Amino acid sequence: MFQHILKQMRDKVRSRQYVMTLHAEEEMSDDELTIFDVERGILTGEIVERQKAVETGEWKYLVKGETVAGKKSLW
C-alpha cells in the first residue's frame, strides 16, 4: 500500500542519508534497540500503519520488521 514510501526509506538507509533524532535515540534506548536494529527493520519490514502528527501535520509510518537478532519489532 505504501510501497513507494518504503522504497524511499530503504534507499535512504542504504545510502546513509538520514538523521537519527534525539527522540528516536531515546525511544531506541527504551526498547533496547540499536541503530542497526532499526536499519534492518526498515530493510526487512513492511509499513503497517500511517499516522498524522497532530503537532506538525506530517505523516509518520509504523514499520514492522526484524532486528539484527531476528526478533520482530515495530518502529
N, C-alpha and C positions, 0 to 999 in steps of 0.2 A: 504494500500500500504506500509506504514512504521510501521506496527503493532508491529514488534519486537523492534523497536526503542522506540515507545510509551510505550510498556511494561517495557522496561528498565528505562525509565524516571519515570513512575509511581512507580516502585519498589524503586527507589532512593528517591522519595518524601515520600513514606510510611515509609521508614526506616531512614529518615532524613540524607541520605548520599549524600548531595550536598552542594555546596558552592555558595552563592549569591555574585556576584562580585559587586564592587563599581559602575561600569557602569550599571549593572542591577538594582541596588538600585536607581540610578539617573533616569533611564527610568521609573521605577515603580512610583517614586515620580511625575515625569512629567505627568504621566497618572492617577494619584491619585488612585493607586492600592497599596494593602498591600501584604506581603508575603503569607498571607492566600488566597488572590485572585489568585495569581499565582499558588499556590499548587492546589487549587480547579480547576483552568483552566486546568491544566495538568491531573488531575484525572478524569475530566468530558469531556475533549475535544478530538479533533482529529487533527492530523498533516495535514495541508492543503497545505504546500509547503516546499521544501527543497532548500536551498541556499548554495553556496560555498563561504566562506570568502576569499576575494581577498588577504588580508594580510597574512593569515596563511594557506590557502588551506583546512581548516577544514569545515566540513558540519555543517550547522545550520538548525534548523527545526522551522517552524512557526506553532504554535498551536492555534486553535480557540476553546475556551471553555467558561464556565460560571464563573463569580465572585461569591463571597460569597452571594452577594445580588441577584444573578440570572441574572445579566446582561451579555450579550455576549461580549467577548473581544478577542483580538489577542495577543499572546506572541511570 
